[in-house]
């Protein structure tokens, strides 16, 4: 193997100062050198880091790469298989067995039918925010409650349980919770979902989880599916809404363009998804020797796929580090690609279109209430990047 292959010694944990929306500079530099780099996982296992758009996309579509948790070769001990139902960390046929019953419940058409309810939820959140104003934390007043209410209603989580559910999900997704508290939050969420599945079997209601109890899936499998849907349906969209609002406020010319032409909201959402890529990376393990980008990835080797640099690849997007809500951002990898393409992508799109359009219209003088460098961000160690708190204010 050629010694000219680029090497990345460690994954960076900080973004450039003053550039909270850009990937860490070392990752951008790695992609500039080569779309694929040698990398050694923290456990000492050899691996690869793939930062280029075409190569990331090709690996995601290649069945010779596995998503299985127990095949991840990144630490010096064996990892257990994914729990029943948690299909993101599985291959075929297990992956399809869990995903297939869900596909028809998250189609673009079915999600569009939810638009009126999402508009109502958004209006209620913005009404409360305006009444309590003229200052607010956009994370707690807007970005978190909208997707939380939507996904909880879809899956049939009782209204009175939503606040505690959101709190537990926050703890095991924020990248800063200690191991003991992390385990406690995860266990509490698992226990709650187990009780919820039993309740849905006994007394089905008009929701996705109740519909799934009519399948051949066990209670344990339904609990795992519910965990994936609830965590993904809440956390990723919440962080896209808050970080997306922050990005627009920091790019006033783009915000002004959206205010001047609300029909740009669809393009704005796709560009924000590309530009921010809050689900920063995923891992795959080679099932056999595979040639990728001129190098051979040996069987059993785990590669890191960097979504945020792939979506900033100048060979795919002109001026990739520029936020341009009028560009064609089609083909971005914010939702992944291949058989594991995000199941809830259409729901996320509808929520973002409705929520961002309503926020921009309702608060024409919205601005940050703190200096941009004082906005509290999630650490790069979090699975999903985002904003912890976004203080804003407006004229009354």
FIMI-966517 format. One record per residue (C-alpha): x, y, z; residue number from 1; residue in three letters. Coordinates in nm, 3 decimals, padded with zeros to 5 digits. Layout:
<recs>
+---------+---------+---------+-----+--------+
:    east :   north :      up : num : residu :
+---------+---------+---------+-----+--------+
:       X :       Y :       Z : NUM :    ALA :
...
+---------+---------+---------+-----+--------+
</recs>
This chain:
<recs>
+---------+---------+---------+-----+--------+
:    east :   north :      up : num : residu :
+---------+---------+---------+-----+--------+
:  00.000 :  00.000 :  00.000 :   1 :    UNK :
:  00.136 :  00.342 : -00.090 :   2 :    UNK :
:  00.301 :  00.542 :  00.187 :   3 :    UNK :
:  00.154 :  00.856 :  00.030 :   4 :    UNK :
: -00.189 :  00.773 :  00.171 :   5 :    UNK :
: -00.297 :  01.055 :  00.403 :   6 :    UNK :
: -00.313 :  00.977 :  00.776 :   7 :    UNK :
: -00.540 :  01.129 :  01.041 :   8 :    UNK :
: -00.407 :  01.060 :  01.390 :   9 :    UNK :
: -00.720 :  01.153 :  01.587 :  10 :    UNK :
: -01.070 :  01.279 :  01.529 :  11 :    UNK :
: -01.088 :  01.650 :  01.621 :  12 :    UNK :
: -01.324 :  01.750 :  01.899 :  13 :    UNK :
: -01.347 :  02.125 :  01.842 :  14 :    UNK :
: -01.484 :  02.338 :  01.563 :  15 :    UNK :
: -01.301 :  02.647 :  01.438 :  16 :    UNK :
: -01.343 :  02.938 :  01.679 :  17 :    UNK :
: -01.610 :  03.171 :  01.545 :  18 :    UNK :
: -01.728 :  02.909 :  01.293 :  19 :    UNK :
: -01.979 :  02.691 :  01.483 :  20 :    UNK :
: -02.141 :  02.564 :  01.163 :  21 :    UNK :
: -01.825 :  02.436 :  00.994 :  22 :    UNK :
: -01.680 :  02.088 :  01.051 :  23 :    UNK :
: -01.356 :  02.078 :  01.251 :  24 :    UNK :
: -01.072 :  02.225 :  01.045 :  25 :    UNK :
: -00.872 :  01.902 :  01.062 :  26 :    UNK :
: -01.153 :  01.712 :  00.891 :  27 :    UNK :
: -01.177 :  01.971 :  00.615 :  28 :    UNK :
: -00.800 :  01.950 :  00.579 :  29 :    UNK :
: -00.816 :  01.571 :  00.558 :  30 :    UNK :
: -01.070 :  01.588 :  00.275 :  31 :    UNK :
: -00.853 :  01.845 :  00.101 :  32 :    UNK :
: -00.560 :  01.601 :  00.106 :  33 :    UNK :
: -00.763 :  01.297 :  00.006 :  34 :    UNK :
: -01.122 :  01.166 :  00.024 :  35 :    UNK :
: -00.994 :  00.870 :  00.227 :  36 :    UNK :
: -00.734 :  00.869 :  00.506 :  37 :    UNK :
: -00.574 :  00.614 :  00.735 :  38 :    UNK :
: -00.707 :  00.633 :  01.087 :  39 :    UNK :
: -00.643 :  00.443 :  01.410 :  40 :    UNK :
: -00.946 :  00.402 :  01.636 :  41 :    UNK :
: -00.903 :  00.500 :  02.005 :  42 :    UNK :
: -00.885 :  00.130 :  02.096 :  43 :    UNK :
: -00.578 :  00.093 :  01.875 :  44 :    UNK :
: -00.759 : -00.084 :  01.591 :  45 :    UNK :
: -00.659 :  00.026 :  01.238 :  46 :    UNK :
: -00.932 :  00.189 :  01.035 :  47 :    UNK :
: -01.010 :  00.446 :  00.768 :  48 :    UNK :
: -01.172 :  00.788 :  00.763 :  49 :    UNK :
: -01.371 :  00.868 :  00.450 :  50 :    UNK :
: -01.440 :  01.239 :  00.398 :  51 :    UNK :
: -01.525 :  01.273 :  00.027 :  52 :    UNK :
: -01.883 :  01.281 : -00.102 :  53 :    UNK :
: -01.855 :  01.016 : -00.374 :  54 :    UNK :
: -01.673 :  00.765 : -00.153 :  55 :    UNK :
: -01.907 :  00.811 :  00.145 :  56 :    UNK :
: -02.207 :  00.762 : -00.082 :  57 :    UNK :
: -02.057 :  00.454 : -00.247 :  58 :    UNK :
: -01.980 :  00.284 :  00.087 :  59 :    UNK :
: -02.333 :  00.355 :  00.213 :  60 :    UNK :
: -02.471 :  00.177 : -00.095 :  61 :    UNK :
: -02.226 : -00.115 : -00.079 :  62 :    UNK :
: -02.363 : -00.432 :  00.083 :  63 :    UNK :
: -02.004 : -00.545 :  00.144 :  64 :    UNK :
: -02.001 : -00.299 :  00.434 :  65 :    UNK :
: -02.193 : -00.389 :  00.749 :  66 :    UNK :
: -02.389 : -00.175 :  00.994 :  67 :    UNK :
: -02.385 : -00.442 :  01.264 :  68 :    UNK :
: -02.287 : -00.320 :  01.607 :  69 :    UNK :
: -02.116 : -00.646 :  01.702 :  70 :    UNK :
: -01.885 : -00.625 :  01.399 :  71 :    UNK :
: -01.753 : -00.279 :  01.481 :  72 :    UNK :
: -01.377 : -00.326 :  01.517 :  73 :    UNK :
: -01.294 : -00.011 :  01.712 :  74 :    UNK :
: -01.210 : -00.130 :  02.065 :  75 :    UNK :
: -01.002 : -00.413 :  02.212 :  76 :    UNK :
: -01.304 : -00.614 :  02.323 :  77 :    UNK :
: -01.606 : -00.763 :  02.147 :  78 :    UNK :
: -01.918 : -00.552 :  02.128 :  79 :    UNK :
: -02.261 : -00.713 :  02.181 :  80 :    UNK :
: -02.520 : -00.733 :  01.903 :  81 :    UNK :
: -02.775 : -00.454 :  01.878 :  82 :    UNK :
: -03.078 : -00.508 :  02.105 :  83 :    UNK :
: -03.393 : -00.646 :  01.937 :  84 :    UNK :
: -03.567 : -00.384 :  01.725 :  85 :    UNK :
: -03.277 : -00.137 :  01.705 :  86 :    UNK :
: -03.246 : -00.187 :  01.329 :  87 :    UNK :
: -03.003 :  00.099 :  01.259 :  88 :    UNK :
: -02.725 : -00.130 :  01.383 :  89 :    UNK :
: -02.829 : -00.436 :  01.184 :  90 :    UNK :
: -02.788 : -00.586 :  00.835 :  91 :    UNK :
: -03.029 : -00.785 :  00.621 :  92 :    UNK :
: -03.248 : -00.974 :  00.681 :  93 :    UNK :
: -03.295 : -00.842 :  01.035 :  94 :    UNK :
: -03.285 : -00.480 :  00.923 :  95 :    UNK :
: -03.570 : -00.523 :  00.672 :  96 :    UNK :
: -03.775 : -00.731 :  00.913 :  97 :    UNK :
: -03.797 : -00.432 :  01.149 :  98 :    UNK :
: -03.794 : -00.152 :  00.894 :  99 :    UNK :
: -04.046 : -00.290 :  00.644 : 100 :    UNK :
: -04.354 : -00.261 :  00.873 : 101 :    UNK :
: -04.263 :  00.106 :  00.928 : 102 :    UNK :
: -04.205 :  00.221 :  00.570 : 103 :    UNK :
: -04.571 :  00.279 :  00.487 : 104 :    UNK :
: -04.620 :  00.477 :  00.805 : 105 :    UNK :
: -04.357 :  00.740 :  00.715 : 106 :    UNK :
: -04.422 :  00.805 :  00.346 : 107 :    UNK :
: -04.401 :  01.158 :  00.206 : 108 :    UNK :
: -04.778 :  01.154 :  00.148 : 109 :    UNK :
: -04.859 :  01.047 :  00.503 : 110 :    UNK :
: -04.622 :  01.307 :  00.645 : 111 :    UNK :
: -04.780 :  01.581 :  00.432 : 112 :    UNK :
: -05.115 :  01.489 :  00.582 : 113 :    UNK :
: -04.965 :  01.581 :  00.919 : 114 :    UNK :
: -04.888 :  01.935 :  00.802 : 115 :    UNK :
: -05.199 :  02.092 :  00.952 : 116 :    UNK :
: -05.131 :  01.939 :  01.295 : 117 :    UNK :
: -04.764 :  02.045 :  01.280 : 118 :    UNK :
: -04.875 :  02.398 :  01.190 : 119 :    UNK :
: -05.107 :  02.398 :  01.492 : 120 :    UNK :
: -04.832 :  02.276 :  01.727 : 121 :    UNK :
: -04.590 :  02.535 :  01.589 : 122 :    UNK :
: -04.842 :  02.816 :  01.629 : 123 :    UNK :
: -04.907 :  02.716 :  01.991 : 124 :    UNK :
: -04.532 :  02.717 :  02.066 : 125 :    UNK :
: -04.481 :  03.055 :  01.901 : 126 :    UNK :
: -04.788 :  03.200 :  02.077 : 127 :    UNK :
: -04.644 :  03.097 :  02.414 : 128 :    UNK :
: -04.302 :  03.230 :  02.319 : 129 :    UNK :
: -04.443 :  03.567 :  02.211 : 130 :    UNK :
: -04.656 :  03.596 :  02.524 : 131 :    UNK :
: -04.358 :  03.530 :  02.750 : 132 :    UNK :
: -04.123 :  03.754 :  02.545 : 133 :    UNK :
: -03.957 :  03.964 :  02.422 : 134 :    UNK :
: -03.676 :  03.724 :  02.508 : 135 :    UNK :
: -03.667 :  03.347 :  02.487 : 136 :    UNK :
: -03.445 :  03.043 :  02.464 : 137 :    UNK :
: -03.527 :  02.923 :  02.114 : 138 :    UNK :
: -03.420 :  02.569 :  02.206 : 139 :    UNK :
: -03.671 :  02.517 :  02.488 : 140 :    UNK :
: -03.947 :  02.740 :  02.347 : 141 :    UNK :
: -03.938 :  02.626 :  01.985 : 142 :    UNK :
: -03.683 :  02.369 :  01.868 : 143 :    UNK :
: -03.747 :  02.095 :  02.125 : 144 :    UNK :
: -04.122 :  02.104 :  02.188 : 145 :    UNK :
: -04.231 :  02.089 :  01.822 : 146 :    UNK :
: -04.063 :  01.758 :  01.723 : 147 :    UNK :
: -04.122 :  01.615 :  02.072 : 148 :    UNK :
: -04.498 :  01.666 :  02.052 : 149 :    UNK :
: -04.514 :  01.542 :  01.691 : 150 :    UNK :
: -04.321 :  01.217 :  01.745 : 151 :    UNK :
: -04.494 :  01.147 :  02.075 : 152 :    UNK :
: -04.836 :  01.187 :  01.913 : 153 :    UNK :
: -04.730 :  00.967 :  01.621 : 154 :    UNK :
: -04.621 :  00.688 :  01.857 : 155 :    UNK :
: -04.889 :  00.739 :  02.118 : 156 :    UNK :
: -04.686 :  00.865 :  02.413 : 157 :    UNK :
: -04.937 :  01.015 :  02.662 : 158 :    UNK :
: -04.921 :  01.394 :  02.693 : 159 :    UNK :
: -04.836 :  01.388 :  03.062 : 160 :    UNK :
: -04.526 :  01.172 :  02.996 : 161 :    UNK :
: -04.366 :  01.390 :  02.729 : 162 :    UNK :
: -04.162 :  01.622 :  02.952 : 163 :    UNK :
: -03.995 :  01.338 :  03.143 : 164 :    UNK :
: -03.936 :  01.147 :  02.819 : 165 :    UNK :
: -03.767 :  01.449 :  02.660 : 166 :    UNK :
: -03.548 :  01.494 :  02.968 : 167 :    UNK :
: -03.424 :  01.133 :  02.956 : 168 :    UNK :
: -03.356 :  01.146 :  02.581 : 169 :    UNK :
: -03.161 :  01.470 :  02.634 : 170 :    UNK :
: -02.939 :  01.302 :  02.889 : 171 :    UNK :
: -02.825 :  01.013 :  02.673 : 172 :    UNK :
: -02.788 :  01.217 :  02.353 : 173 :    UNK :
: -02.610 :  01.535 :  02.464 : 174 :    UNK :
: -02.255 :  01.395 :  02.474 : 175 :    UNK :
: -02.184 :  01.537 :  02.820 : 176 :    UNK :
: -02.374 :  01.309 :  03.057 : 177 :    UNK :
: -02.152 :  01.098 :  03.283 : 178 :    UNK :
: -02.153 :  00.720 :  03.244 : 179 :    UNK :
: -02.365 :  00.655 :  03.554 : 180 :    UNK :
: -02.631 :  00.913 :  03.464 : 181 :    UNK :
: -02.621 :  00.799 :  03.102 : 182 :    UNK :
: -02.699 :  00.441 :  03.200 : 183 :    UNK :
: -02.974 :  00.558 :  03.437 : 184 :    UNK :
: -03.138 :  00.768 :  03.164 : 185 :    UNK :
: -03.115 :  00.486 :  02.909 : 186 :    UNK :
: -03.256 :  00.233 :  03.155 : 187 :    UNK :
: -03.540 :  00.465 :  03.256 : 188 :    UNK :
: -03.633 :  00.520 :  02.890 : 189 :    UNK :
: -03.621 :  00.145 :  02.819 : 190 :    UNK :
: -03.840 :  00.069 :  03.121 : 191 :    UNK :
: -04.090 :  00.335 :  03.020 : 192 :    UNK :
: -04.114 :  00.207 :  02.662 : 193 :    UNK :
: -04.159 : -00.150 :  02.785 : 194 :    UNK :
: -04.461 : -00.037 :  02.989 : 195 :    UNK :
: -04.592 :  00.164 :  02.695 : 196 :    UNK :
: -04.580 : -00.136 :  02.460 : 197 :    UNK :
: -04.774 : -00.346 :  02.710 : 198 :    UNK :
: -05.033 : -00.067 :  02.743 : 199 :    UNK :
: -05.072 : -00.041 :  02.363 : 200 :    UNK :
: -05.128 : -00.415 :  02.331 : 201 :    UNK :
: -05.396 : -00.404 :  02.596 : 202 :    UNK :
: -05.563 : -00.084 :  02.479 : 203 :    UNK :
: -05.463 :  00.017 :  02.123 : 204 :    UNK :
: -05.509 :  00.380 :  02.024 : 205 :    UNK :
: -05.473 :  00.568 :  01.694 : 206 :    UNK :
: -05.094 :  00.572 :  01.666 : 207 :    UNK :
: -04.804 :  00.394 :  01.497 : 208 :    UNK :
: -04.700 :  00.189 :  01.800 : 209 :    UNK :
: -05.052 :  00.053 :  01.846 : 210 :    UNK :
: -05.060 : -00.043 :  01.478 : 211 :    UNK :
: -04.734 : -00.232 :  01.518 : 212 :    UNK :
: -04.873 : -00.441 :  01.804 : 213 :    UNK :
: -05.088 : -00.609 :  01.537 : 214 :    UNK :
: -04.772 : -00.754 :  01.375 : 215 :    UNK :
: -04.560 : -01.054 :  01.469 : 216 :    UNK :
: -04.309 : -00.834 :  01.653 : 217 :    UNK :
: -04.245 : -00.918 :  02.018 : 218 :    UNK :
: -04.273 : -00.668 :  02.303 : 219 :    UNK :
: -03.892 : -00.653 :  02.326 : 220 :    UNK :
: -03.866 : -00.580 :  01.953 : 221 :    UNK :
: -04.135 : -00.313 :  01.969 : 222 :    UNK :
: -03.954 : -00.149 :  02.259 : 223 :    UNK :
: -03.635 : -00.127 :  02.052 : 224 :    UNK :
: -03.817 :  00.013 :  01.750 : 225 :    UNK :
: -03.993 :  00.271 :  01.965 : 226 :    UNK :
: -03.660 :  00.380 :  02.116 : 227 :    UNK :
: -03.504 :  00.433 :  01.773 : 228 :    UNK :
: -03.804 :  00.626 :  01.641 : 229 :    UNK :
: -03.849 :  00.844 :  01.948 : 230 :    UNK :
: -03.483 :  00.933 :  01.992 : 231 :    UNK :
: -03.420 :  00.996 :  01.622 : 232 :    UNK :
: -03.753 :  01.169 :  01.566 : 233 :    UNK :
: -03.695 :  01.412 :  01.849 : 234 :    UNK :
: -03.322 :  01.480 :  01.884 : 235 :    UNK :
: -03.209 :  01.524 :  01.524 : 236 :    UNK :
: -03.495 :  01.754 :  01.425 : 237 :    UNK :
: -03.471 :  01.957 :  01.745 : 238 :    UNK :
: -03.104 :  02.026 :  01.679 : 239 :    UNK :
: -03.164 :  02.104 :  01.313 : 240 :    UNK :
: -03.429 :  02.360 :  01.410 : 241 :    UNK :
: -03.213 :  02.534 :  01.670 : 242 :    UNK :
: -02.886 :  02.522 :  01.478 : 243 :    UNK :
: -03.071 :  02.615 :  01.159 : 244 :    UNK :
: -03.222 :  02.922 :  01.325 : 245 :    UNK :
: -02.877 :  03.017 :  01.458 : 246 :    UNK :
: -02.729 :  02.982 :  01.109 : 247 :    UNK :
: -02.997 :  03.201 :  00.952 : 248 :    UNK :
: -02.953 :  03.468 :  01.219 : 249 :    UNK :
: -02.580 :  03.465 :  01.148 : 250 :    UNK :
: -02.643 :  03.501 :  00.773 : 251 :    UNK :
: -02.881 :  03.799 :  00.758 : 252 :    UNK :
: -02.874 :  03.816 :  00.379 : 253 :    UNK :
: -03.007 :  03.459 :  00.362 : 254 :    UNK :
: -03.269 :  03.532 :  00.628 : 255 :    UNK :
: -03.376 :  03.843 :  00.436 : 256 :    UNK :
: -03.407 :  03.641 :  00.114 : 257 :    UNK :
: -03.631 :  03.389 :  00.289 : 258 :    UNK :
: -03.847 :  03.664 :  00.438 : 259 :    UNK :
: -03.879 :  03.828 :  00.097 : 260 :    UNK :
: -03.977 :  03.502 : -00.071 : 261 :    UNK :
: -04.135 :  03.244 :  00.164 : 262 :    UNK :
: -04.155 :  02.995 : -00.125 : 263 :    UNK :
: -03.780 :  02.947 : -00.079 : 264 :    UNK :
: -03.841 :  02.753 :  00.242 : 265 :    UNK :
: -03.811 :  02.412 :  00.072 : 266 :    UNK :
: -03.470 :  02.501 : -00.073 : 267 :    UNK :
: -03.369 :  02.664 :  00.256 : 268 :    UNK :
: -03.443 :  02.344 :  00.448 : 269 :    UNK :
: -03.240 :  02.128 :  00.209 : 270 :    UNK :
: -02.949 :  02.372 :  00.220 : 271 :    UNK :
: -02.953 :  02.386 :  00.599 : 272 :    UNK :
: -02.954 :  02.005 :  00.610 : 273 :    UNK :
: -02.651 :  01.998 :  00.379 : 274 :    UNK :
: -02.468 :  02.287 :  00.541 : 275 :    UNK :
: -02.514 :  02.176 :  00.903 : 276 :    UNK :
: -02.524 :  01.794 :  00.882 : 277 :    UNK :
: -02.600 :  01.750 :  01.253 : 278 :    UNK :
: -02.568 :  01.370 :  01.225 : 279 :    UNK :
: -02.196 :  01.410 :  01.166 : 280 :    UNK :
: -02.075 :  01.057 :  01.095 : 281 :    UNK :
: -02.155 :  00.687 :  01.093 : 282 :    UNK :
: -01.944 :  00.372 :  01.088 : 283 :    UNK :
: -01.939 :  00.066 :  00.864 : 284 :    UNK :
: -01.729 : -00.252 :  00.877 : 285 :    UNK :
: -01.594 : -00.430 :  00.569 : 286 :    UNK :
: -01.724 : -00.786 :  00.535 : 287 :    UNK :
: -01.454 : -00.868 :  00.280 : 288 :    UNK :
: -01.157 : -00.692 :  00.123 : 289 :    UNK :
: -01.297 : -00.393 : -00.066 : 290 :    UNK :
: -01.117 : -00.138 : -00.284 : 291 :    UNK :
: -01.230 :  00.216 : -00.208 : 292 :    UNK :
: -01.069 :  00.525 : -00.353 : 293 :    UNK :
: -00.761 :  00.337 : -00.467 : 294 :    UNK :
: -00.689 :  00.166 : -00.134 : 295 :    UNK :
: -00.786 : -00.178 : -00.007 : 296 :    UNK :
: -00.999 : -00.185 :  00.306 : 297 :    UNK :
: -00.938 : -00.525 :  00.459 : 298 :    UNK :
: -01.218 : -00.748 :  00.586 : 299 :    UNK :
: -01.305 : -00.670 :  00.947 : 300 :    UNK :
: -01.186 : -00.308 :  00.927 : 301 :    UNK :
: -01.423 : -00.036 :  01.047 : 302 :    UNK :
: -01.442 :  00.290 :  00.852 : 303 :    UNK :
: -01.579 :  00.624 :  00.970 : 304 :    UNK :
: -01.798 :  00.801 :  00.716 : 305 :    UNK :
: -01.785 :  01.177 :  00.766 : 306 :    UNK :
: -02.120 :  01.316 :  00.651 : 307 :    UNK :
: -02.041 :  01.676 :  00.732 : 308 :    UNK :
: -01.728 :  01.688 :  00.515 : 309 :    UNK :
: -01.898 :  01.489 :  00.237 : 310 :    UNK :
: -02.172 :  01.750 :  00.230 : 311 :    UNK :
: -01.902 :  02.020 :  00.210 : 312 :    UNK :
: -01.711 :  01.852 : -00.075 : 313 :    UNK :
: -01.625 :  02.111 : -00.345 : 314 :    UNK :
: -01.629 :  01.835 : -00.606 : 315 :    UNK :
: -02.002 :  01.796 : -00.534 : 316 :    UNK :
: -02.111 :  02.148 : -00.434 : 317 :    UNK :
: -01.966 :  02.478 : -00.554 : 318 :    UNK :
: -01.853 :  02.704 : -00.269 : 319 :    UNK :
: -01.955 :  02.435 : -00.019 : 320 :    UNK :
: -01.874 :  02.639 :  00.292 : 321 :    UNK :
: -02.120 :  02.911 :  00.185 : 322 :    UNK :
: -02.480 :  02.897 :  00.308 : 323 :    UNK :
: -02.694 :  02.965 :  00.001 : 324 :    UNK :
: -03.064 :  02.893 :  00.040 : 325 :    UNK :
: -03.119 :  02.936 : -00.334 : 326 :    UNK :
: -02.876 :  02.664 : -00.441 : 327 :    UNK :
: -02.979 :  02.314 : -00.549 : 328 :    UNK :
: -02.871 :  02.105 : -00.251 : 329 :    UNK :
: -03.019 :  01.785 : -00.389 : 330 :    UNK :
: -02.835 :  01.462 : -00.319 : 331 :    UNK :
: -02.698 :  01.570 :  00.017 : 332 :    UNK :
: -02.620 :  01.295 :  00.265 : 333 :    UNK :
: -02.775 :  01.449 :  00.578 : 334 :    UNK :
: -03.019 :  01.156 :  00.590 : 335 :    UNK :
: -02.764 :  00.899 :  00.478 : 336 :    UNK :
: -02.802 :  00.684 :  00.166 : 337 :    UNK :
: -02.876 :  00.326 :  00.069 : 338 :    UNK :
: -03.080 :  00.075 :  00.268 : 339 :    UNK :
: -03.030 :  00.274 :  00.589 : 340 :    UNK :
: -03.159 :  00.601 :  00.441 : 341 :    UNK :
: -03.332 :  00.778 :  00.729 : 342 :    UNK :
: -03.686 :  00.644 :  00.769 : 343 :    UNK :
: -03.812 :  00.973 :  00.914 : 344 :    UNK :
: -03.660 :  01.206 :  00.657 : 345 :    UNK :
: -03.996 :  01.322 :  00.520 : 346 :    UNK :
: -04.128 :  01.393 :  00.868 : 347 :    UNK :
: -03.819 :  01.599 :  00.947 : 348 :    UNK :
: -03.859 :  01.795 :  00.626 : 349 :    UNK :
: -04.223 :  01.880 :  00.694 : 350 :    UNK :
: -04.147 :  01.986 :  01.051 : 351 :    UNK :
: -03.857 :  02.206 :  00.942 : 352 :    UNK :
: -04.050 :  02.370 :  00.657 : 353 :    UNK :
: -04.347 :  02.453 :  00.876 : 354 :    UNK :
: -04.149 :  02.562 :  01.182 : 355 :    UNK :
: -03.887 :  02.775 :  01.005 : 356 :    UNK :
: -04.142 :  02.948 :  00.783 : 357 :    UNK :
: -04.362 :  03.029 :  01.083 : 358 :    UNK :
: -04.069 :  03.156 :  01.295 : 359 :    UNK :
: -03.943 :  03.386 :  01.020 : 360 :    UNK :
: -04.291 :  03.527 :  00.957 : 361 :    UNK :
: -04.394 :  03.570 :  01.321 : 362 :    UNK :
: -04.075 :  03.744 :  01.440 : 363 :    UNK :
: -03.941 :  03.976 :  01.167 : 364 :    UNK :
: -03.701 :  04.145 :  01.412 : 365 :    UNK :
: -03.569 :  03.827 :  01.572 : 366 :    UNK :
: -03.201 :  03.845 :  01.667 : 367 :    UNK :
: -02.954 :  03.685 :  01.906 : 368 :    UNK :
: -02.970 :  03.813 :  02.264 : 369 :    UNK :
: -02.604 :  03.719 :  02.326 : 370 :    UNK :
: -02.284 :  03.743 :  02.129 : 371 :    UNK :
: -02.255 :  03.456 :  01.875 : 372 :    UNK :
: -01.946 :  03.319 :  02.052 : 373 :    UNK :
: -02.148 :  03.292 :  02.375 : 374 :    UNK :
: -02.408 :  03.057 :  02.227 : 375 :    UNK :
: -02.378 :  02.722 :  02.409 : 376 :    UNK :
: -02.312 :  02.440 :  02.164 : 377 :    UNK :
: -02.310 :  02.065 :  02.202 : 378 :    UNK :
: -01.962 :  01.913 :  02.209 : 379 :    UNK :
: -01.827 :  01.737 :  01.902 : 380 :    UNK :
: -01.842 :  01.415 :  02.108 : 381 :    UNK :
: -02.223 :  01.418 :  02.095 : 382 :    UNK :
: -02.374 :  01.185 :  01.834 : 383 :    UNK :
: -02.588 :  01.474 :  01.709 : 384 :    UNK :
: -02.435 :  01.822 :  01.689 : 385 :    UNK :
: -02.645 :  02.120 :  01.790 : 386 :    UNK :
: -02.721 :  02.409 :  02.020 : 387 :    UNK :
: -02.778 :  02.365 :  02.392 : 388 :    UNK :
: -02.928 :  02.712 :  02.439 : 389 :    UNK :
: -03.009 :  02.991 :  02.191 : 390 :    UNK :
: -03.114 :  03.316 :  02.364 : 391 :    UNK :
: -03.304 :  03.545 :  02.126 : 392 :    UNK :
: -03.494 :  03.870 :  02.147 : 393 :    UNK :
: -03.719 :  04.082 :  01.924 : 394 :    UNK :
: -03.889 :  04.421 :  01.908 : 395 :    UNK :
: -04.237 :  04.455 :  02.056 : 396 :    UNK :
+---------+---------+---------+-----+--------+
</recs>
